[in-house]
Amino acid sequence: MKYAVIENNLVVNIVEAESDFAAQMGWITYPEYIDEKVVGIGWKFDGSSWTEPDPVVEPTPSSPDKEELLAQLNALTTQINSLE
């Protein structure tokens, strides 16, 4: 059977173990799915309810400005000229 290893209300690992050993370790049986979402590392458990992790916000890459593009162009031109 699979169990969740909880530290500070956070699932830090999912392990497979015998129930007696899991009980000794303080691991708890967990639902594999909640609302069709896979429960796993990063989920929160407060002792009675499961909460999915906060969504990861990917940083939006900034577009280079004109000066940065010109600097890149100059650096590339220098590299190209050194090959001739």
C-alpha positions in Angstrom: 0.0 0.0 0.0 1.1 3.6 -0.6 1.6 6.1 2.1 2.3 9.8 2.3 5.3 11.1 4.3 4.2 14.4 5.9 6.5 17.0 7.3 5.2 20.3 8.5 1.8 19.6 6.9 3.5 19.0 3.5 3.8 15.8 1.6 7.5 15.3 1.1 7.4 11.7 -0.3 5.1 8.9 -1.3 6.3 5.4 -0.3 5.1 1.9 -0.6 5.2 -0.1 2.6 3.5 -2.6 4.9 0.8 -1.1 7.0 2.6 -2.0 10.4 5.8 -0.3 9.3 4.0 2.7 7.9 2.2 3.1 11.2 5.5 2.9 13.1 6.9 5.6 10.9 3.9 7.9 11.2 3.1 7.7 7.5 -0.5 8.0 6.5 -2.6 6.4 3.8 -3.5 9.0 1.2 -6.0 9.3 -1.6 -4.3 8.9 -4.9 -6.8 11.3 -6.5 -8.9 14.2 -5.3 -11.2 15.8 -7.9 -9.4 13.9 -10.6 -6.0 15.4 -9.6 -3.1 13.1 -8.6 -2.2 13.6 -4.9 1.6 13.7 -4.5 4.6 15.5 -3.3 3.9 19.1 -2.6 0.3 18.6 -1.5 -0.7 19.9 1.9 -2.4 17.8 4.7 -3.6 19.5 7.8 -4.6 16.3 9.6 -8.0 16.0 8.0 -8.1 17.6 4.6 -5.8 17.6 1.5 -5.0 20.8 -0.4 -3.2 20.9 -3.8 0.0 22.9 -4.0 -0.1 26.5 -5.1 0.3 26.8 -8.9 3.8 27.5 -10.1 3.9 30.8 -11.8 6.5 30.8 -14.6 8.4 34.0 -15.0 7.6 35.9 -18.2 10.8 36.5 -20.1 11.4 40.1 -20.8 11.9 41.3 -24.3 15.3 42.9 -24.9 15.2 46.6 -25.7 16.9 48.3 -28.7 20.2 48.9 -26.9 20.5 45.3 -25.7 19.8 44.0 -29.2 22.4 46.3 -30.7 24.9 45.2 -28.1 24.2 41.5 -29.0 24.5 42.4 -32.7 27.9 44.1 -32.2 29.1 41.1 -30.2 28.0 38.7 -32.9 29.5 40.9 -35.6 32.8 40.9 -33.8 32.7 37.0 -33.5 31.9 36.7 -37.2 34.7 39.1 -38.2 37.2 37.1 -36.1 36.4 34.0 -38.2 37.4 35.6 -41.5 
